[in-house]
Amino acid sequence: MTATAAPPDVDPTTLAVSTRGLRKTYRSLKGRHVAVQGLDLDVPIGGVHGFLGPNGSGKTTSIRMLLGLIRADSGSMRIFGEEVPDHLPGVIGRIGAIVEQPKFFPTFTARKNLDLLAGAIGAPAAAVGKVLDDVGLADRGKDRYKTYSLGMKQRLAIAATLLKDPDLLIFDEPTNGLDPAGIREIRTTMRGLAERGKTVLVSSHILAEVEQVADTVSIIGHGRLLASGTVADLIRGGAHAATQVRVGVSDLPGALRILTEAGLAVRLDGRQLVVDGADDPADITRRLAHHELYVDELVPVRAGLESIFLQLTAGEGPGTHIAAASSHTDGEVA
């Protein structure tokens, strides 16, 4: 699969975020490090857009440039058609962002924390109850922040971004450090926001997780765009999207020997065989039937975003590994 950069004639009125040729280089005692190199990113209005790549691929740097927190070396950026950072003040009211772990008063209740924030940003007091309900914390609003689980704290952070009723929500690695229940809660919250007409841009290095919630995705590696499009199209277009097959057969050792001798890459996985590189799954059935071994299960394995990413980055060297989880630094809510 080749990288699919967005065409230059995309209608800007259909995009929440658009960048062209975005570049950022950091300098240190060890030399120059190109964090983002010529990034073309398009986020359509409405739905959840996954901004995906391993740690260190340039996701957070790109988001910080969009929000005017750091300056780009070159390239252009637009949010809802407005050039940023020059025109950021005119569009910032339409954006809610969690760039890093937000700060709340631990001994105050969730509602009190949001009351204070609403007053500071000029949001109506009535918005507090609504956003607590939006993220499923209406019945826990009177509890102190310090008693919240990590998942609840993250949902409260999302509630804080909703006080301004923004059109675009930007979440940078929102599920880091969460247990499966917390991850599911955040995923449900993001889908709910998208169904209400919001645009959600979520960055993550956990591709399999975002695959379950995103409508469209952009995959980056080493600071450049590798592929973009709908989740279904990327998976369907993968070079090996359906070439892995799980095989059930009564004589596993015999089937393993026959398929291996036929030049197929085969491994035992529990009570099944997994065959890689099977261009025609029916060929497996024919080969085994020729030796009077008959399959009772033959299931092509659907490729996921992680496998697509590994295909795209094959041969690029270090830095393409996707971790299962990572820690996150403290920061702010925009």
C-alpha positions in Angstrom: 0.0 0.0 0.0 1.2 3.5 -0.8 0.6 6.6 1.2 -2.6 8.4 0.2 -2.0 12.1 0.7 -5.1 14.2 0.3 -5.5 15.9 -3.0 -4.9 19.6 -3.2 -8.4 20.4 -4.5 -10.3 19.1 -1.5 -13.3 21.4 -0.7 -12.2 23.3 2.4 -15.8 23.7 3.5 -16.0 19.9 4.2 -12.9 19.9 6.4 -12.5 20.6 10.1 -8.7 20.5 10.0 -6.4 20.7 7.0 -2.6 21.0 6.8 -0.2 21.1 3.9 3.5 20.5 4.0 3.6 20.9 7.8 7.2 20.6 9.2 8.8 21.0 12.6 12.4 20.4 13.5 13.8 20.4 17.0 17.4 21.2 17.8 19.4 19.8 20.7 22.9 19.0 21.7 22.5 15.7 19.9 21.7 17.5 16.6 18.5 18.1 14.6 15.4 15.9 14.9 12.6 16.2 12.3 9.5 15.6 14.3 7.0 16.4 11.5 8.1 16.3 7.9 5.8 17.6 5.2 2.5 16.5 6.8 -0.7 16.7 4.7 -3.6 16.0 7.0 -7.3 16.3 6.3 -10.0 15.8 9.0 -13.6 15.8 7.6 -16.3 17.6 9.5 -18.3 15.2 11.6 -17.5 11.8 13.0 -14.4 10.5 14.8 -11.0 10.8 13.0 -8.2 8.7 14.3 -4.7 10.3 14.1 -2.6 7.2 14.5 1.0 6.3 14.8 3.6 5.0 17.3 5.0 7.1 20.1 7.4 9.6 18.7 5.8 9.7 15.3 4.8 13.4 15.5 1.2 13.3 16.6 1.5 15.5 19.7 3.8 18.0 17.9 1.3 18.3 15.1 -1.6 19.0 17.5 0.5 21.5 19.4 1.2 23.4 16.1 -2.5 23.4 15.3 -3.4 24.9 18.6 -0.7 27.6 18.4 1.3 26.1 21.4 4.4 25.7 19.3 5.4 27.3 15.9 5.7 25.3 12.7 8.9 25.7 10.7 6.9 25.7 7.4 3.7 24.6 5.9 0.1 25.8 6.3 -2.8 24.9 8.6 -6.5 25.6 8.6 -9.2 25.0 11.1 -12.7 25.3 9.7 -11.2 27.2 6.7 -9.4 29.7 8.9 -5.6 29.9 8.7 -3.9 29.2 12.0 -2.2 30.3 14.0 -2.8 33.8 12.5 -6.6 33.6 12.7 -6.7 31.2 15.7 -8.4 33.8 18.0 -11.4 33.8 15.6 -11.9 30.1 15.7 -10.6 29.0 19.1 -14.2 29.2 20.6 -15.1 26.3 18.3 -12.4 24.1 19.6 -12.1 22.0 22.8 -8.8 20.2 23.4 -7.2 17.9 25.9 -3.5 18.1 24.9 -2.2 16.5 28.1 -3.4 15.5 31.6 -5.6 18.4 32.8 -5.4 20.0 36.3 -8.4 20.0 38.7 -8.6 20.8 42.4 -8.5 17.4 44.1 -10.6 18.3 47.2 -13.3 20.1 45.2 -16.3 18.2 43.7 -16.5 17.6 40.0 -19.3 20.1 39.7 -17.4 22.7 41.7 -14.4 22.3 39.5 -16.6 22.8 36.4 -18.4 25.8 38.0 -15.1 27.6 38.5 -14.0 26.8 35.0 -17.3 27.9 33.4 -17.0 31.2 35.3 -13.5 31.7 34.1 -14.3 31.2 30.4 -17.7 32.8 30.4 -19.7 29.7 29.8 -23.3 29.6 31.1 -23.7 28.0 34.6 -26.4 25.7 33.1 -23.8 24.1 30.9 -22.2 22.4 33.9 -25.1 20.0 34.5 -25.4 19.3 30.8 -21.8 18.4 30.2 -21.7 16.2 33.2 -24.7 14.3 31.8 -23.0 14.2 28.3 -20.1 12.2 29.7 -22.1 10.0 32.1 -21.1 11.7 35.3 -24.4 13.4 36.3 -24.8 11.1 39.3 -21.2 11.6 40.5 -21.0 15.4 40.2 -21.1 15.9 43.9 -18.1 13.5 44.5 -14.7 15.0 45.1 -12.3 14.8 42.2 -9.7 12.9 44.2 -12.1 10.0 44.6 -12.5 9.5 40.9 -11.0 6.7 38.9 -8.6 7.5 36.0 -11.4 6.9 33.5 -13.8 9.2 35.4 -11.1 11.9 35.6 -10.6 11.7 31.8 -14.3 11.9 31.3 -14.4 15.0 33.5 -11.7 16.5 31.4 -13.8 15.9 28.3 -16.7 17.5 30.1 -14.5 20.6 30.7 -13.8 20.9 26.9 -17.6 20.8 26.2 -18.5 23.8 28.4 -18.0 26.1 25.3 -20.1 23.7 23.2 -17.3 23.4 20.6 -17.6 22.0 17.1 -14.2 20.3 17.2 -12.8 18.2 20.0 -9.1 17.3 19.9 -8.0 14.5 22.3 -4.3 13.5 22.5 -3.9 9.9 23.7 -7.1 10.0 25.9 -7.0 6.4 27.0 -3.4 6.2 28.2 -3.2 4.5 31.6 -6.8 3.4 31.6 -8.1 -0.1 32.4 -10.4 -1.8 29.8 -13.5 -0.4 31.5 -12.1 3.1 31.4 -11.1 2.7 27.8 -14.6 1.6 26.9 -16.1 4.6 28.7 -14.0 7.0 26.7 -14.8 5.2 23.5 -18.5 5.4 24.2 -18.2 9.1 25.0 -16.4 9.9 21.8 -18.9 8.0 19.7 -21.7 9.9 21.5 -20.1 13.2 20.7 -19.8 12.3 17.0 -23.4 11.2 16.9 -24.4 14.7 18.2 -22.6 16.2 15.1 -19.3 17.1 16.7 -16.0 16.4 15.0 -13.6 14.4 17.2 -9.9 14.2 16.3 -8.3 11.6 18.6 -4.6 10.7 18.5 -3.4 7.3 19.6 -0.6 4.8 19.3 -3.1 2.0 20.1 -4.4 1.4 16.6 -6.6 -1.6 17.4 -8.4 0.5 20.0 -9.2 3.4 17.7 -10.3 1.1 15.0 -13.4 0.4 17.1 -14.5 4.0 17.3 -13.1 5.9 14.3 -14.9 6.7 11.0 -11.8 7.9 9.2 -8.1 7.8 10.0 -4.7 9.2 9.1 -1.7 7.0 9.8 1.7 8.6 10.3 5.2 7.3 10.9 8.4 9.3 11.4 6.5 12.5 11.0 5.0 11.9 7.6 1.6 10.7 6.3 1.6 7.0 5.4 -2.1 6.5 4.6 -5.5 8.1 5.1 -9.1 7.3 4.4 -12.0 5.5 5.9 -11.2 2.6 8.2 -13.0 0.1 5.9 -11.2 1.3 2.8 -7.8 1.1 4.4 -8.4 -2.4 5.7 -9.9 -3.6 2.5 -7.0 -2.1 0.5 -4.3 -3.7 2.6 -1.8 -5.7 0.7 -2.4 -8.8 2.8 -5.9 -8.0 4.1 -7.2 -11.5 3.9 -4.2 -13.8 3.4 -4.0 -15.2 6.9 -6.3 -18.1 7.5 -7.2 -20.1 10.6 -7.7 -23.8 9.9 -9.5 -26.4 12.0 -8.7 -30.0 11.2 -8.7 -33.3 13.2 -5.0 -34.2 12.5 -3.1 -31.0 13.4 0.4 -32.5 13.2 -0.3 -34.1 9.8 -1.9 -31.0 8.4 1.0 -28.9 9.7 3.5 -31.1 7.9 1.5 -31.2 4.6 1.0 -27.4 4.4 4.6 -26.7 5.4 5.9 -29.0 2.7 3.7 -27.1 0.2 5.7 -23.9 1.1 3.1 -22.2 3.2 4.0 -20.4 6.5 2.1 -22.4 9.1 2.1 -22.3 12.9 0.1 -24.1 15.6 -2.2 -21.8 17.6 -4.1 -23.8 20.3 -6.4 -26.3 18.5 -6.0 -24.6 15.1 -3.4 -23.9 12.5 -2.7 -20.3 11.3 -1.6 -20.1 7.7 0.1 -16.8 6.5 0.3 -15.8 2.8 -2.6 -18.0 1.6 -3.6 -16.1 -1.6 -6.3 -18.7 -2.2 -7.7 -20.2 1.1 -9.5 -22.9 -1.0 -6.1 -24.2 -1.9 -5.6 -25.2 1.7 -8.7 -27.3 1.6 -7.6 -29.0 -1.7 -4.1 -29.8 -0.5 -5.4 -31.4 2.8 -8.2 -33.3 1.0 -5.7 -34.8 -1.3 -4.2 -36.5 1.8 -7.7 -37.4 3.1 -7.6 -34.7 5.7 -10.8 -32.6 5.8 -11.1 -29.2 7.4 -13.9 -28.5 9.8 -13.1 -24.7 9.9 -11.5 -22.3 7.4 -11.7 -18.7 8.5 -9.9 -15.8 6.7 -8.5 -13.4 9.4 -9.6 -9.8 8.8 -6.7 -7.4 8.8 -6.8 -4.6 11.3 -5.3 -1.1 11.3 -2.3 -2.3 13.3 -1.4 -4.9 10.6 -1.9 -2.3 7.9 0.5 0.0 9.8 3.1 -2.7 10.0 2.8 -3.3 6.3 3.3 0.4 5.6 6.4 0.7 7.8 8.0 -2.5 6.8 11.7 -1.9 6.3 11.8 1.6 7.7 13.9 0.4 10.7 13.5 1.3 14.4 10.7 3.5 15.7 7.8 1.6 14.1 6.8 -0.4 17.1 3.3 0.2 18.5 3.3 -0.1 22.3 0.3 -1.5 24.2 0.3 1.4 26.6 2.5 4.3 27.8 2.7 6.9 30.4 1.7 10.5 29.8 2.9 13.8 31.0 0.9 16.5 32.9 -0.5 19.4 31.0 -3.7 21.4 30.2 -7.2 21.6 28.9 -7.9 24.0 26.1 
